Amino acid sequence: MKRLALIAFTAGLTLTSCSSDDAQLPMENTLVIPQNYTFERGNATTVNFEGQTTRLQMSAEILSSFTDFENATAESLSNMFSNENSPFSSAALNESSKSVKSKVAASSLYFSSNTVESTEIKADFEAFIEEQMTVVKANKDLLAEPGVAGQIAAGSGVRYVNGKGLELNQAFAKGLIGGLVLDQIINNYLTTAVLDEGDNRIKNANGVVEDGTNFTTMEHTWDEAYGYLYGDPSIPSANPNSVLGQSQDKLLFDYLGEVDADPDFAGLATSTFDAFKKGRAAIVAENYEIRDEQVSIISSNLSKVIGVRSVRYLQNAKKAFENNNKGRAFNQLSEGFGFVYSLRFTNNPATNMPYINKAQVDEFKAQLLAGNGFWDVTPQTLDSISEEIATAFGFTVAQAAE
C-alpha cells in the first residue's frame, strides 16, 4: 500500500509536503530516516537482534579463554564453540539454542551450495583450538624456536606461538571477524535472497509481523545484520558510534573504529551507520531500490575494513622485523594472518564476489606459513601480499600502513 509523500533526510529533516496538485498524483511511500537506529510500530520498538548479541557474547568468552592455560582445555573450548555441555559461565548462554560454530561459513550467498568448504572452514577453527590447547599449552613454559611451539618475548610480556610462530588465539579471533561476523552480515542477512525470501515483500507491505513480535520478517532480517556489527552489550544499539573505539567489542565494530581513525579512511563508520539506518527506513517505506543501494555501501565499507587491517598488520610486522623485535613481528603477523583468512568472506558489490578469492587467500596463507612460517618470512613476501590486497580494494599500501 502506498502512503504519504514525505522525505526526511538525515539530520536535516527536510520535509516536503503535498500540494493540492500533488494530491492528484500517485502517492509515494514515506522514507523517514531517524537520527538514531530507532524504529517503532504502535509506539513499540520493532528492532530486535538478541540472537546476534548472544553469539557475540559467546565469542567474547571463547576468546578470553583461549590463553587461559590453567583452566581451559581443548574440550572446553570446543564445547564453547559448539555450545555443548553447558560450557559458558552464563546460564543464559548455556541454555541458548544458538552456537558460534553453526554460523561460521554459513552464509546463503557463499556456502548454501558449498558445504564442503564450509565444513573445511569450521574444521580450521577447531584445529586452532586443538593445537592451542595441546601443542602450545604443553610448551607454554619453553622458549619458542623454529618448528617448536612455546613463548616469545613481546615488550614486557610474552606471546604464545606454535612452531610456525603463529598465535592461534589471534588466528581464531581475526578469522572469526570474517568467518562469522562479516559473512553473516553481508553474505547472508543483507542478500536479496534472504531479505526477499518467500513472501517477505508481501508481508512487509501489509505490516504482517512475526508471531509474538512487533517486526516483519524483512525488518528483523535487516536488524540481525545490524546486530552482528553493533550488538555487543557495551555498545548503545541506537547510537553505536557514540562509543566508537571505546567499546568492549573485539570483533568487527572494534576494527571499524580503528580504520575510521585513520585519516585516509575517515568517515567509514558514519557512512556505514547511515546506510544501516537508511536501508532500514527504506524497508519500512517499501523502497527496495534504496534498500539495496545501502547494502552495497555496507558491503564495500565493511569489506574494506578487512582489507585495510590485513595490509596494516603485514606492514607493521615488516617494521618490527626491521627493528629486530621478533615478538611484536609475530604478534602483528598473527593478527594479519587472521585478517588475510577473513578476506575470503569479503564482498565486492560490483561483482558480488570476494575482493580476494579463496585461491588467492590459500596462496597468501601458504606463503606466510612456508617452511618455518613466520621465522622464515621475508619482507618481499609481506610487500607482495600487501600490494595485491591493496590493489584489489583500490587503496595504496601506504594509506593502510601509515
Backbone torsions as a table, in degrees:
resi	resn	phi	psi	omega
1	MET	NA	131.6	178.8
2	LYS	-84.6	143.6	-176.8
3	ARG	-127.1	-157.2	-173.5
4	LEU	-58.8	142.5	175.9
5	ALA	-90.1	102.8	-177.8
6	LEU	-152.3	123.0	-179.1
7	ILE	-118.5	124.4	176.0
8	ALA	-115.5	114.2	-179.7
9	PHE	-83.2	156.4	-177.6
10	THR	-54.1	135.9	175.6
11	ALA	64.8	-51.5	-174.5
12	GLY	-73.6	-25.3	-179.3
13	LEU	46.2	55.4	177.1
14	THR	-78.6	119.1	-173.5
15	LEU	-105.5	139.9	176.9
16	THR	-123.5	113.1	-177.6
17	SER	-95.0	166.1	-177.5
18	CYS	-83.8	133.6	171.7
19	SER	-88.4	174.8	179.3
20	SER	-62.8	-34.7	178.6
21	ASP	-68.1	-40.2	-179.2
22	ASP	-57.9	-32.1	-175.6
23	ALA	-60.5	-19.0	180.0
24	GLN	-86.6	-10.4	-177.2
25	LEU	-90.8	161.3	175.4
26	PRO	-58.7	135.1	-177.6
27	MET	-76.1	139.0	178.7
28	GLU	-102.3	154.7	177.5
29	ASN	-71.3	155.1	178.2
30	THR	-78.0	135.1	171.2
31	LEU	-120.3	99.8	-177.8
32	VAL	-113.2	115.6	-177.9
33	ILE	-102.5	112.6	-177.7
34	PRO	-72.8	160.8	176.9
35	GLN	-68.1	-39.9	176.3
36	ASN	-111.3	172.5	179.9
37	TYR	-83.8	75.3	-179.9
38	THR	-130.3	122.9	179.6
39	PHE	-135.2	135.9	-174.7
40	GLU	-133.5	157.5	170.5
41	ARG	-137.4	121.2	-178.2
42	GLY	62.6	37.9	179.5
43	ASN	64.5	18.0	175.1
44	ALA	-124.9	143.7	-176.5
45	THR	-62.0	147.2	173.7
46	THR	-110.2	4.0	-176.4
47	VAL	-91.6	128.8	178.6
48	ASN	-154.7	127.2	174.4
49	PHE	-145.7	46.2	-177.6
50	GLU	-59.1	-39.3	-177.7
51	GLY	-62.8	-35.9	-179.2
52	GLN	-71.9	-40.0	176.3
53	THR	-60.6	-40.1	179.0
54	THR	-59.7	-46.5	-178.9
55	ARG	-69.2	-33.2	176.0
56	LEU	-66.5	-38.5	177.5
57	GLN	-66.1	-41.2	176.5
58	MET	-61.2	-44.4	180.0
59	SER	-60.4	-43.2	-178.8
60	ALA	-61.1	-40.5	-179.1
61	GLU	-70.8	-36.6	175.7
62	ILE	-61.2	-47.6	-176.7
63	LEU	-64.0	-38.8	-179.0
64	SER	-70.5	-20.2	-179.0
65	SER	-92.9	-7.6	-170.3
66	PHE	-66.4	-27.4	177.4
67	THR	-113.3	15.9	176.9
68	ASP	-86.8	75.9	-174.4
69	PHE	-68.4	-18.7	-179.1
70	GLU	-75.8	-31.9	-172.6
71	ASN	-118.7	-28.8	-175.2
72	ALA	-89.6	150.7	175.9
73	THR	-131.8	169.8	175.9
74	ALA	-59.6	-38.8	-179.4
75	GLU	-66.9	-43.6	-177.6
76	SER	-66.9	-39.5	178.4
77	LEU	-68.5	-40.5	177.9
78	SER	-63.3	-38.8	176.4
79	ASN	-63.0	-38.6	176.5
80	MET	-64.0	-43.6	-177.9
81	PHE	-58.4	-40.4	-177.5
82	SER	-102.8	0.7	-177.5
83	ASN	51.0	62.7	176.5
84	GLU	-125.5	147.0	174.8
85	ASN	64.1	36.1	174.2
86	SER	47.8	64.5	-173.1
87	PRO	-86.7	-14.4	-171.4
88	PHE	-93.5	162.0	178.6
89	SER	-75.9	-18.0	-178.5
90	SER	-101.7	130.6	177.6
91	ALA	-64.0	-34.5	-179.5
92	ALA	-62.5	-39.7	178.6
93	LEU	-70.2	-41.7	-179.8
94	ASN	-62.7	-35.8	-176.8
95	GLU	-84.6	-6.9	180.0
96	SER	-71.1	147.7	176.2
97	SER	-83.2	-2.0	-174.7
98	LYS	-94.9	160.8	174.5
99	SER	-148.4	160.2	176.1
100	VAL	-71.5	-45.5	-174.1
101	LYS	-57.2	-38.6	-175.3
102	SER	-64.9	-19.7	-178.2
103	LYS	-108.4	3.9	175.6
104	VAL	-78.6	130.5	-178.7
105	ALA	47.6	52.7	-174.1
106	ALA	-129.8	20.6	-177.4
107	SER	-73.7	154.6	178.0
108	SER	-64.4	-42.0	-173.8
109	LEU	-69.3	-47.8	-171.1
110	TYR	-95.6	-24.4	-168.4
111	PHE	-128.9	-1.9	-178.9
112	SER	-63.2	-30.4	177.0
113	SER	-117.9	22.0	-177.7
114	ASN	-134.4	56.2	-174.0
115	THR	-70.1	-23.6	179.5
116	VAL	-63.9	-49.7	179.7
117	GLU	-66.3	-39.2	177.9
118	SER	-56.8	-44.1	179.0
119	THR	-64.9	-39.9	179.2
120	GLU	-63.3	-40.9	-179.3
121	ILE	-66.8	-44.5	176.8
122	LYS	-58.5	-38.7	179.3
123	ALA	-65.6	-34.3	175.7
124	ASP	-58.0	-46.0	-178.9
125	PHE	-66.1	-39.0	176.0
126	GLU	-62.9	-37.3	-179.6
127	ALA	-68.0	-37.0	175.7
128	PHE	-58.4	-44.9	179.3
129	ILE	-62.1	-49.6	-175.0
130	GLU	-61.0	-47.1	-178.2
131	GLU	-68.6	-36.6	178.9
132	GLN	-61.7	-44.8	-172.5
133	MET	-92.7	3.9	173.5
134	THR	-118.7	-70.5	-174.5
135	VAL	-67.5	-54.0	-176.7
136	VAL	-67.3	-43.8	-179.8
137	LYS	-60.1	-40.8	-179.3
138	ALA	-65.5	-27.8	-176.8
139	ASN	-106.4	15.4	-170.5
140	LYS	-62.0	-22.5	-179.2
141	ASP	-98.6	2.6	179.0
142	LEU	-99.5	154.0	174.3
143	LEU	-77.9	131.5	179.2
144	ALA	-70.4	149.2	174.3
145	GLU	-150.1	167.7	-177.0
146	PRO	-51.1	122.8	178.9
147	GLY	83.7	-2.4	-177.7
148	VAL	-126.8	124.6	177.5
149	ALA	-69.7	159.6	177.4
150	GLY	161.0	-156.4	-179.8
151	GLN	-106.4	154.0	178.3
152	ILE	-139.2	137.1	-178.0
153	ALA	-66.1	139.4	176.6
154	ALA	-146.1	100.7	-176.0
155	GLY	65.6	-130.6	179.9
156	SER	-88.0	-2.4	-178.5
157	GLY	-121.4	-164.2	177.4
158	VAL	-130.3	156.1	174.1
159	ARG	-117.8	150.1	179.5
160	TYR	-109.0	123.4	-173.6
161	VAL	-128.3	160.4	174.2
162	ASN	-87.8	-171.5	-175.9
163	GLY	-64.8	-17.5	177.6
164	LYS	-90.8	-5.4	-175.8
165	GLY	90.5	4.9	-175.8
166	LEU	-86.6	127.0	170.2
167	GLU	-79.5	111.4	-173.8
168	LEU	-69.8	-27.9	177.0
169	ASN	-65.4	-36.2	177.7
170	GLN	-71.6	-40.0	177.5
171	ALA	-60.5	-41.9	179.9
172	PHE	-65.7	-48.9	-174.3
173	ALA	-65.5	-49.4	-176.7
174	LYS	-74.0	-29.4	174.0
175	GLY	-66.1	-32.8	179.6
176	LEU	-69.2	-28.6	177.4
177	ILE	-58.8	-41.5	177.4
178	GLY	-84.1	-48.8	-171.4
179	GLY	-68.7	-26.1	177.8
180	LEU	-109.4	-65.1	-167.0
181	VAL	-68.4	-58.7	-177.2
182	LEU	-63.4	-44.2	-177.6
183	ASP	-60.0	-41.8	-179.5
184	GLN	-69.9	-36.4	-178.7
185	ILE	-68.4	-60.5	-166.7
186	ILE	-94.4	-23.0	-177.8
187	ASN	-103.9	-2.0	178.8
188	ASN	-126.2	-78.9	-170.8
189	TYR	-64.0	-30.9	-178.0
190	LEU	-94.5	7.9	176.3
191	THR	-80.0	150.8	177.5
192	THR	-60.0	-36.6	-178.2
193	ALA	-59.7	-34.6	-179.0
194	VAL	-89.4	-44.6	-179.9
195	LEU	-61.1	-38.6	-174.8
196	ASP	-104.2	17.4	-176.6
197	GLU	-58.4	140.0	176.5
198	GLY	58.0	-128.8	-179.0
199	ASP	-104.3	33.6	-178.0
200	ASN	-58.4	-40.3	-179.1
201	ARG	-65.6	-41.3	-179.4
202	ILE	-64.1	-46.1	-179.5
203	LYS	-66.5	-36.8	179.1
204	ASN	-65.8	-40.1	-179.9
205	ALA	-64.1	-31.7	-177.0
206	ASN	-100.3	7.5	177.8
207	GLY	64.8	30.6	179.3
208	VAL	-80.0	112.2	-176.9
209	VAL	-90.7	158.5	176.8
210	GLU	-68.7	150.7	-176.8
211	ASP	-53.4	129.5	175.1
212	GLY	74.8	12.0	-178.5
213	THR	-129.1	-178.4	177.8
214	ASN	-119.3	16.1	-176.6
215	PHE	-126.4	150.1	172.2
216	THR	-78.2	163.2	-179.2
217	THR	-61.6	-39.8	-179.7
218	MET	-66.3	-41.7	176.8
219	GLU	-58.8	-45.1	-177.2
220	HIS	-67.2	-37.8	178.8
221	THR	-60.6	-44.3	177.8
222	TRP	-62.4	-42.8	-179.2
223	ASP	-64.8	-32.0	178.5
224	GLU	-65.2	-38.1	173.9
225	ALA	-63.0	-45.5	179.1
226	TYR	-57.9	-41.8	-176.2
227	GLY	-65.1	-32.5	178.5
228	TYR	-66.0	-28.9	178.8
229	LEU	-89.1	-42.2	-170.0
230	TYR	-114.6	13.2	-169.6
231	GLY	-89.8	-1.0	176.7
232	ASP	-61.5	138.7	-176.3
233	PRO	-58.8	-20.7	-179.8
234	SER	-80.8	-3.3	-176.9
235	ILE	-105.5	122.8	174.4
236	PRO	-65.4	115.3	-168.3
237	SER	-64.0	-31.2	-177.6
238	ALA	-78.6	-27.5	-176.1
239	ASN	-139.4	64.4	-170.4
240	PRO	-63.1	-33.8	-176.9
241	ASN	-69.9	-6.7	175.1
242	SER	-67.2	-17.2	177.3
243	VAL	-120.9	23.0	179.8
244	LEU	-57.1	125.0	-178.6
245	GLY	80.1	2.3	-176.8
246	GLN	-128.5	-0.5	-176.4
247	SER	-83.0	176.7	177.2
248	GLN	-92.3	0.9	177.5
249	ASP	-63.1	136.4	179.1
250	LYS	-116.5	12.8	-177.1
251	LEU	-113.5	-134.3	-167.5
252	LEU	-65.8	-39.2	-178.9
253	PHE	-60.7	-39.3	179.1
254	ASP	-59.8	-45.0	-176.6
255	TYR	-79.8	-24.0	170.2
256	LEU	-60.1	-41.4	178.1
257	GLY	-65.1	-40.4	-179.4
258	GLU	-66.3	-42.7	179.2
259	VAL	-68.1	-39.7	179.3
260	ASP	-62.3	-28.5	180.0
261	ALA	-73.3	-14.6	176.6
262	ASP	-79.7	122.2	-177.5
263	PRO	-54.4	-27.9	179.4
264	ASP	-68.8	-19.7	-177.2
265	PHE	-127.5	19.2	-179.7
266	ALA	-59.1	140.4	179.4
267	GLY	98.0	-8.4	-177.7
268	LEU	-62.8	-39.1	-177.7
269	ALA	-69.4	-42.7	179.1
270	THR	-65.2	-43.6	179.3
271	SER	-59.7	-40.6	-179.5
272	THR	-67.0	-46.5	179.7
273	PHE	-62.9	-43.8	178.8
274	ASP	-60.8	-38.3	179.4
275	ALA	-67.0	-39.4	177.0
276	PHE	-62.4	-42.7	179.8
277	LYS	-66.0	-46.4	-176.5
278	LYS	-66.5	-38.9	178.3
279	GLY	-64.6	-40.0	178.7
280	ARG	-66.8	-40.9	176.7
281	ALA	-63.4	-36.4	179.4
282	ALA	-65.4	-33.9	175.9
283	ILE	-64.7	-43.5	177.9
284	VAL	-60.7	-37.9	-178.3
285	ALA	-86.4	0.6	-178.6
286	GLU	59.3	32.0	177.7
287	ASN	-103.2	91.0	-171.6
288	TYR	-81.3	-18.1	174.1
289	GLU	-67.6	-46.6	177.5
290	ILE	-66.1	-39.7	177.5
291	ARG	-54.9	-48.6	-175.5
292	ASP	-71.2	-27.9	173.7
293	GLU	-63.2	-38.0	179.8
294	GLN	-70.6	-32.7	176.4
295	VAL	-60.3	-41.8	179.5
296	SER	-62.2	-42.2	178.5
297	ILE	-62.2	-46.9	-178.3
298	ILE	-63.6	-44.2	-179.1
299	SER	-62.0	-44.9	179.8
300	SER	-64.2	-47.0	-177.3
301	ASN	-63.1	-49.6	-175.3
302	LEU	-71.2	-33.3	175.3
303	SER	-64.8	-38.5	-179.8
304	LYS	-62.1	-34.2	177.1
305	VAL	-56.7	-43.2	-179.7
306	ILE	-65.7	-43.6	-179.6
307	GLY	-63.8	-45.4	-178.1
308	VAL	-63.8	-45.0	-177.9
309	ARG	-69.5	-32.6	176.3
310	SER	-58.6	-50.9	-177.7
311	VAL	-66.6	-42.9	-177.3
312	ARG	-59.8	-44.2	-178.1
313	TYR	-69.0	-38.1	178.0
314	LEU	-63.8	-40.6	179.7
315	GLN	-72.5	-35.6	174.5
316	ASN	-60.7	-40.5	179.0
317	ALA	-63.5	-41.9	178.6
318	LYS	-58.6	-44.2	178.5
319	LYS	-63.9	-40.9	-179.2
320	ALA	-64.8	-39.2	175.8
321	PHE	-61.6	-42.0	179.7
322	GLU	-61.4	-30.3	179.4
323	ASN	-93.1	11.4	179.2
324	ASN	57.8	31.0	177.3
325	ASN	-105.2	80.5	-173.5
326	LYS	-66.0	-35.9	179.9
327	GLY	-61.2	-46.4	177.9
328	ARG	-67.2	-39.1	-179.8
329	ALA	-59.9	-43.6	-179.8
330	PHE	-65.7	-38.7	178.7
331	ASN	-63.4	-46.3	-179.5
332	GLN	-66.2	-37.7	176.7
333	LEU	-65.4	-36.9	179.8
334	SER	-65.3	-43.5	177.1
335	GLU	-65.6	-41.3	178.0
336	GLY	-62.4	-38.9	178.6
337	PHE	-59.6	-43.4	179.7
338	GLY	-63.7	-40.7	178.4
339	PHE	-69.8	-38.1	174.8
340	VAL	-60.1	-41.7	176.7
341	TYR	-57.1	-38.4	-176.1
342	SER	-75.6	-13.8	-179.0
343	LEU	-59.0	-29.2	-178.5
344	ARG	-63.0	-20.6	-175.6
345	PHE	-98.3	2.5	177.2
346	THR	-72.4	167.7	179.4
347	ASN	-144.7	121.4	176.2
348	ASN	-89.6	113.9	-177.1
349	PRO	-57.7	-24.5	-178.5
350	ALA	-72.0	-25.9	-177.0
351	THR	-120.8	-14.5	-173.4
352	ASN	58.8	30.1	178.3
353	MET	-131.8	168.1	178.0
354	PRO	-64.1	148.9	173.8
355	TYR	-64.4	-36.5	176.5
356	ILE	-123.3	119.6	-172.5
357	ASN	-82.8	175.1	-175.1
358	LYS	-58.9	-42.2	-178.4
359	ALA	-63.2	-40.1	177.7
360	GLN	-65.2	-44.9	179.0
361	VAL	-61.1	-43.3	178.8
362	ASP	-60.8	-39.5	179.3
363	GLU	-67.2	-41.8	177.9
364	PHE	-61.0	-45.9	-179.7
365	LYS	-60.9	-42.3	-179.5
366	ALA	-63.6	-39.8	179.1
367	GLN	-66.2	-40.9	-178.2
368	LEU	-69.7	-31.0	-174.6
369	LEU	-105.3	7.3	-179.1
370	ALA	-61.8	146.2	179.5
371	GLY	59.5	-122.2	177.1
372	ASN	-92.4	21.9	172.6
373	GLY	66.7	-125.6	-173.7
374	PHE	-64.7	-21.9	178.1
375	TRP	-67.4	-25.8	-174.3
376	ASP	-109.2	-12.4	-170.6
377	VAL	-61.5	144.7	-175.7
378	THR	-107.9	158.1	175.3
379	PRO	-59.5	-34.2	179.8
380	GLN	-63.1	-39.6	178.2
381	THR	-64.7	-44.5	-179.5
382	LEU	-63.6	-38.5	179.2
383	ASP	-68.8	-42.1	-176.7
384	SER	-67.7	-39.5	176.6
385	ILE	-65.6	-43.3	-179.5
386	SER	-59.8	-44.3	-178.8
387	GLU	-62.8	-41.9	-178.1
388	GLU	-65.3	-40.5	179.1
389	ILE	-67.2	-49.1	-177.1
390	ALA	-59.4	-42.1	179.8
391	THR	-61.9	-40.9	-179.1
392	ALA	-62.3	-33.6	-177.8
393	PHE	-92.8	-14.6	178.5
394	GLY	87.1	21.4	170.4
395	PHE	-121.4	176.7	-179.3
396	THR	-102.8	158.7	176.8
397	VAL	-60.0	-40.5	-179.5
398	ALA	-62.0	-40.1	179.4
399	GLN	-61.6	-40.4	-178.3
400	ALA	-77.7	-30.9	-171.9
401	ALA	-83.7	-27.2	-173.0
402	GLU	-87.2	NA	NA
